[in-house]
Amino acid sequence: MKKVFAILSIVAIFSFGSTMTAVAQDSTATAQTTAVADSAVSDSTQVTEVAAVVEEGGMHKGLKQKFIEGGAGWMAPIAFCLIVGLALCIERILYLSLSSTNTKKLLTSIDEAWEKGGVEAALEICRNTRGPVASIFYQGLSRYDEGIDVVEKSVASYGGVQLGLLEKNLTWVSLFITLAPSLGFLGTVVGMIQAFDKIQQVGDISATVVAGGMKVALLTTVFGLIVAMILQVFFNYILTLIESMTNEMEDSSISLLDIIVKHQKK
């Protein structure tokens, strides 16, 4: 199920933009075609202008225009946060999905292999199984001759190492979640300062001057908040996967110790 979700996440990310663009183009074309038909009776010049707008329509062009209006100097870092943050999220989802293990099946295989070939056969099962759980089991079983206490400490210590690997690069994603809206707010403040400077130079507090400057300034905040929300959804999903795998590792480690104790008594 996790692998399916990971694949669907990648497909959704790459197809979302093109899908929304197509829908936006269809709706824009329909609305503007209706406007052309209504205005054709009264003014042929308006028909030509609306037709030009239809040809230039599209969500991607609208986003491009807003990106330029917001200022490339501020919008580019926000876009960088989105692209790199999504890349890291996808990498983590794929890594966690590929690292998942059927622990019940693995424990059963270890128990059966131990019955037939001893601890070496159990180690071979762990060596041929991918994922952090199998790695923890291997570290514990490799110290079987040193006693159950050493095995328990080894499993606990290496579990912390594997948890660190599961959380790799998440600090960067968290940084981008915080940085994107911060850059947006900073761009807004700088834009407002520039707008007031323009008002001072013009010497007029007209609605056109104020509204235009405020619009450009607030665009950076909007884009920054959107980027933060997108990354936050992926970040929380990744944390959910890690929490589930951590609980699974702890539970399976206890079961492994039970298997070791069982075979020690024989």
C-alpha positions as CSV (number, residue, x, y, z in Angstrom):
1,M,0.0,0.0,0.0
2,K,2.9,2.4,0.8
3,K,4.5,1.7,-2.5
4,V,1.3,2.4,-4.3
5,F,0.9,5.7,-2.5
6,A,4.4,6.6,-3.3
7,I,3.9,6.0,-7.0
8,L,0.6,7.8,-7.0
9,S,2.3,10.8,-5.2
10,I,4.9,11.1,-8.0
11,V,2.3,10.8,-10.7
12,A,0.1,13.3,-9.0
13,I,2.9,15.8,-8.6
14,F,3.9,15.7,-12.3
15,S,0.4,15.4,-13.7
16,F,-1.2,18.0,-11.4
17,G,0.3,21.0,-13.2
18,S,-0.7,19.7,-16.7
19,T,-4.2,18.7,-15.6
20,M,-4.9,22.0,-14.0
21,T,-3.5,23.8,-17.0
22,A,-5.8,21.9,-19.3
23,V,-8.9,22.5,-17.2
24,A,-8.1,26.2,-16.8
25,Q,-7.6,26.5,-20.5
26,D,-10.9,24.8,-21.3
27,S,-12.8,27.0,-18.8
28,T,-11.1,30.1,-19.9
29,A,-11.7,29.4,-23.6
30,T,-15.4,28.7,-22.9
31,A,-15.9,31.9,-20.9
32,Q,-14.0,34.1,-23.3
33,T,-15.7,32.6,-26.4
34,T,-19.1,33.4,-24.8
35,A,-17.9,36.9,-24.2
36,V,-16.8,37.2,-27.8
37,A,-20.2,36.1,-29.0
38,D,-22.0,38.6,-26.8
39,S,-19.9,41.5,-27.8
40,A,-19.7,40.8,-31.5
41,V,-23.1,42.5,-32.1
42,S,-22.0,45.8,-30.5
43,D,-18.3,46.2,-31.3
44,S,-16.1,44.2,-33.7
45,T,-13.0,45.7,-32.1
46,Q,-13.8,44.0,-28.7
47,V,-14.2,40.7,-30.6
48,T,-10.6,40.9,-31.8
49,E,-9.3,41.8,-28.4
50,V,-11.1,38.9,-26.6
51,A,-9.9,36.5,-29.3
52,A,-6.4,37.5,-28.6
53,V,-6.9,36.9,-24.9
54,V,-8.3,33.4,-25.7
55,E,-5.1,32.6,-27.6
56,E,-3.0,33.8,-24.8
57,G,-5.0,32.1,-22.1
58,G,-3.8,29.3,-19.8
59,M,-3.1,28.8,-16.1
60,H,0.6,28.4,-16.7
61,K,0.8,31.8,-18.4
62,G,-1.2,33.4,-15.6
63,L,1.2,31.9,-13.0
64,K,4.1,33.2,-15.1
65,Q,2.6,36.7,-15.2
66,K,2.1,36.7,-11.4
67,F,5.6,35.3,-10.9
68,I,7.0,38.2,-12.9
69,E,4.8,40.8,-11.1
70,G,5.9,39.5,-7.7
71,G,9.5,40.1,-8.7
72,A,11.9,37.4,-9.8
73,G,14.3,38.3,-7.1
74,W,11.9,37.2,-4.4
75,M,9.8,34.6,-6.3
76,A,12.8,32.6,-7.5
77,P,13.9,31.6,-4.0
78,I,10.4,30.6,-3.1
79,A,10.2,28.5,-6.2
80,F,13.5,26.9,-5.3
81,C,12.1,26.0,-1.9
82,L,9.2,24.3,-3.6
83,I,11.2,22.3,-6.1
84,V,14.0,21.1,-3.8
85,G,11.5,20.5,-0.9
86,L,9.3,18.3,-3.2
87,A,12.3,16.4,-4.5
88,L,13.4,15.6,-0.9
89,C,9.9,14.6,0.0
90,I,9.6,12.2,-3.0
91,E,13.0,10.7,-2.2
92,R,11.9,10.1,1.4
93,I,8.6,8.5,0.4
94,L,10.3,6.2,-2.0
95,Y,13.0,5.3,0.5
96,L,10.5,4.5,3.3
97,S,8.2,2.6,0.9
98,L,11.2,0.4,-0.3
99,S,12.4,0.0,3.3
100,S,9.1,-1.5,4.6
101,T,9.2,-5.1,5.6
102,N,6.7,-7.8,6.5
103,T,8.0,-8.3,10.0
104,K,5.8,-11.2,10.9
105,K,6.9,-13.1,7.8
106,L,10.6,-12.2,8.6
107,L,10.3,-13.4,12.2
108,T,8.7,-16.6,11.1
109,S,11.5,-17.2,8.5
110,I,14.1,-16.5,11.1
111,D,12.5,-18.9,13.6
112,E,12.2,-21.7,11.0
113,A,15.8,-21.1,9.7
114,W,17.1,-21.3,13.2
115,E,15.4,-24.6,13.8
116,K,17.1,-26.1,10.7
117,G,20.5,-24.4,10.6
118,G,21.1,-22.5,13.8
119,V,21.9,-18.9,14.2
120,E,24.0,-18.8,11.0
121,A,20.9,-19.7,8.9
122,A,18.9,-17.0,10.7
123,L,21.7,-14.5,9.9
124,E,21.5,-15.4,6.3
125,I,17.8,-14.7,6.2
126,C,18.5,-11.2,7.7
127,R,21.3,-10.6,5.3
128,N,19.1,-11.3,2.3
129,T,16.2,-9.1,3.5
130,R,16.2,-5.4,2.8
131,G,15.0,-2.8,5.2
132,P,15.9,-1.4,8.6
133,V,14.2,-4.2,10.6
134,A,16.3,-6.9,8.9
135,S,19.5,-4.8,9.5
136,I,18.6,-4.5,13.3
137,F,18.0,-8.2,13.5
138,Y,21.3,-8.9,11.8
139,Q,23.2,-6.7,14.3
140,G,21.5,-8.4,17.2
141,L,21.9,-12.0,16.0
142,S,25.6,-11.4,15.1
143,R,26.2,-10.9,18.9
144,Y,24.2,-13.9,20.0
145,D,27.3,-15.6,21.5
146,E,27.9,-12.6,23.8
147,G,24.6,-13.1,25.7
148,I,21.1,-11.9,25.6
149,D,21.9,-8.6,27.3
150,V,24.5,-7.6,24.7
151,V,22.0,-8.6,22.0
152,E,19.3,-6.3,23.5
153,K,21.7,-3.4,23.8
154,S,22.9,-3.9,20.2
155,V,19.4,-4.0,18.9
156,A,18.5,-0.8,20.8
157,S,21.6,1.1,19.7
158,Y,21.3,0.1,16.1
159,G,17.6,1.0,16.1
160,G,18.6,4.5,16.9
161,V,21.0,4.5,13.9
162,Q,18.3,3.3,11.6
163,L,15.8,5.9,12.9
164,G,18.4,8.6,12.0
165,L,18.6,7.2,8.5
166,L,14.8,7.2,8.2
167,E,14.7,10.9,9.2
168,K,17.5,11.9,6.8
169,N,17.0,15.3,5.0
170,L,13.8,16.0,6.9
171,T,15.5,19.0,8.6
172,W,15.9,20.5,5.1
173,V,12.2,20.0,4.3
174,S,11.3,21.6,7.6
175,L,13.7,24.5,6.8
176,F,11.9,25.1,3.4
177,I,8.5,25.0,5.1
178,T,9.7,27.8,7.4
179,L,11.8,29.7,4.8
180,A,9.2,29.9,2.0
181,P,6.6,32.1,3.9
182,S,9.4,34.0,5.6
183,L,10.7,35.0,2.2
184,G,7.2,35.9,1.1
185,F,6.7,38.1,4.1
186,L,10.1,39.7,3.5
187,G,9.2,40.4,-0.1
188,T,5.9,41.9,0.9
189,V,7.6,44.3,3.4
190,V,10.2,45.3,0.8
191,G,7.5,45.7,-1.8
192,M,5.5,47.9,0.5
193,I,8.5,50.1,1.2
194,Q,9.0,50.5,-2.5
195,A,5.4,51.3,-3.0
196,F,5.6,54.1,-0.4
197,D,8.8,55.4,-2.0
198,K,6.9,55.6,-5.3
199,I,4.1,57.5,-3.6
200,Q,6.6,59.9,-2.2
201,Q,8.2,60.4,-5.5
202,V,4.9,60.9,-7.3
203,G,3.5,63.0,-4.6
204,D,0.1,61.5,-5.0
205,I,-1.7,59.0,-2.8
206,S,-4.0,57.8,-5.6
207,A,-5.7,54.5,-5.4
208,T,-3.9,53.3,-8.6
209,V,-0.5,53.8,-7.2
210,V,-1.3,52.3,-3.7
211,A,-3.2,49.3,-5.1
212,G,-0.6,48.5,-7.7
213,G,2.3,48.5,-5.2
214,M,0.3,46.5,-2.6
215,K,-0.7,43.9,-5.2
216,V,2.9,43.2,-6.2
217,A,4.0,43.1,-2.6
218,L,1.4,40.6,-1.5
219,L,2.0,38.2,-4.3
220,T,5.2,37.0,-2.6
221,T,3.3,36.2,0.6
222,V,0.7,34.3,-1.3
223,F,3.2,32.1,-3.1
224,G,5.3,31.6,0.0
225,L,2.2,30.4,2.0
226,I,1.1,28.0,-0.8
227,V,4.6,26.5,-1.0
228,A,4.7,26.0,2.8
229,M,1.2,24.3,2.8
230,I,2.2,21.9,0.0
231,L,5.4,20.9,1.7
232,Q,3.7,20.6,5.1
233,V,1.3,18.0,3.8
234,F,4.1,15.8,2.5
235,F,6.2,16.4,5.6
236,N,3.4,15.2,7.9
237,Y,2.8,12.1,5.7
238,I,6.5,11.2,5.9
239,L,6.4,11.6,9.7
240,T,3.5,9.3,9.8
241,L,5.4,6.6,7.8
242,I,8.4,7.0,10.1
243,E,6.3,6.7,13.2
244,S,4.7,3.6,11.9
245,M,8.0,2.0,11.0
246,T,9.5,3.0,14.4
247,N,6.7,1.2,16.2
248,E,7.1,-1.8,14.0
249,M,10.8,-1.9,14.7
250,E,10.3,-1.8,18.5
251,D,7.6,-4.4,18.5
252,S,9.5,-6.8,16.2
253,S,12.7,-6.3,18.3
254,I,10.9,-7.7,21.3
255,S,9.7,-10.6,19.3
256,L,13.2,-11.3,18.1
257,L,14.4,-11.4,21.7
258,D,11.6,-13.9,22.5
259,I,12.9,-16.1,19.7
260,I,16.5,-15.9,21.0
261,V,15.4,-16.8,24.5
262,K,13.3,-19.7,23.2
263,H,16.3,-21.2,21.3
264,Q,18.7,-20.7,24.2
265,K,16.5,-22.9,26.4
266,K,16.8,-25.8,23.9
